[in-house]
Amino acid sequence: MKKTTYFLLGLASMVLLTACSDDDGNSSGFSPEELVGTWDLTAVNVSSEVDLNDDGVSSSNLIDEQDCISGTITINADNTYQFQQSNFSITPITGGLYFVDCNGTVQATGAWASDGVQVAFQGSTTLGTVQLSGNRIIKTVDQDLPGVLSYIYERR
């Protein structure tokens, strides 16, 4: 209950800050209406290029290397969202090689709020607060392999 109260206070603060801002014609960022829709996971970036699928082509985007990795965020106009993403682990193997194991799906629902530059997702430790850049939603993790640098979602 306490977390919900703090989140609602934060949401109200963000709404007031964006509602009271002066209109200087700056087109950077997103309006809440522009965020509404389905966003697909298009990149899971890692710190070094890998060739997990043994096709002779290395990539720093795990989606290029593993068919089992996918995800979506659906952002609704009523400030709710649904999130699903492949759950996977990256395990180092000798000689600078890695193994990726997909094992189920992470799902979350909850409320969201945005200031036009960031989106905060209540109810998901996986999403937390993400950045908006161009036509992308970016979750920065900043881990080196066997961790993930970033997740990138683009509007469907």
N, C-alpha and C positions, 0 to 999 in steps of 0.2 A: 504494500500500500504506500509506503514511504517513497519507494522508487517511482511509482506512478505519479505521486504528487510532485516530486522534483522534476520529472519529465514534463508534466503539464505546465509547471511554472516556467521551465526553459522554453517550451513550445510557445507559450503566451509571450514571453520576452522576445523571441525571434520574430513573431508575428508583429508585435508592436514596433520593433526596430525596423523591419522592412516596410511596414505601413507608414511610418513617420519619416522615411527618408525623402530627401528632396529629389525631384526628377530632373537630373542634369543631362538626360539624353544618352547616358552611358549604356551601351548595349551589351556589356559584358555580364556574364552570369546568366542564370535561368530564372524565369518567373515560375511560381508554383504550377501554373497551367502547363508550361513547357515540360515539366518533369513527369506529368501524368502519362502513363503508357507502359509498355513492356520493354525492358532493357535486357539484351542478351550478352552473356559473357563471351568476349571475343579474344581475350588474351589473359594468360596466366604467365607472367614474365618471371624468369629466374635469372640469376646473376651470370651464368655462363651458358653458352650454347651446348646443347646435348643432342644426341641422336638415339633416342629411346626406342624408336621403331625400326632401327637398323636399315633405313632406306638410303643411307649414304649422304643424307642432307641433315645438317645440324640446325637447331633453332633454339632461341632463348624463350620462345612461346610454347609452353607445354601443350597447348591445344593443337599445335601443328604436329606434335609427337605422340599424343595419346587420344584415341577416339572416345575414351570413356569420360573425358572431362567436359562438363557443360554447366550452364547455370542461367537463371533468369531472375530479374527483379521486376515485379509488377507494382507500379506506383499508382495509387488510386486518388481521385479528386477529393475524397473525404478524409485525406491525410492518413490512410492506412496503406499497408503494403503486404505483399507476399513475396517470399524469397525461397529459392531452392537452388542448390549447387551440389555438384559431385563432391563427395568426401574422398580425399586421396591423401596418401602419404608418400614422401620421397625418401628413399633409403640409399645411402652411399654404398657403393661396391668398390672393391680395390681398383686401382689404376685410373681414378677420376671418372668412373662410370657410376650411373645412378639407376635405380629401379623405382618406378611409380606404380603404386597399387591403389586402384579405385575400390572403395569399399562402402557403398551406400550413398545416401544423400543427406545433406544438411538442409533443414527447412526452418523457416521462421515467419512469423506474422507479427504485426504490431503497428505502431503509429510512427509517422515521420514528420520532420519539420526541416525547412530550408531557409537559408538567408540569401540564396541565389548563387553562392559560391561553394557552400557545403550542404550536405544532407545528413541529418542525424536520424538513425534508425533505432527506435526503442524496441527492445525485445530480441535483438540479435547481437551477440558478442562477435560474431563473424563479420558482420557489416559495420557496426558501430557508426562512426562518422566518416564519410567519404567526401572526396573533392569533385567538383564539377569543372571540366576543362573542355572547351570546344563542344562537341556533341557527345562527350564521354563522361561516364561516372568512373572515378578511379579510387580504388582502395589500395593505399600504399602500406606495405608491410615492412619493406626494407630489410629483408633477411637474405643472406647469401645461401647458396646451396648447402645443405639440402632443404633450405627454406625458400619462400616465394618473395620476390621483390614487390609485385603489384598485380592486382586483378583489374581488368578493364572491361566495362560494359558499354555497349552502344545501343541506341534506340532501334527497335525493330522496325 
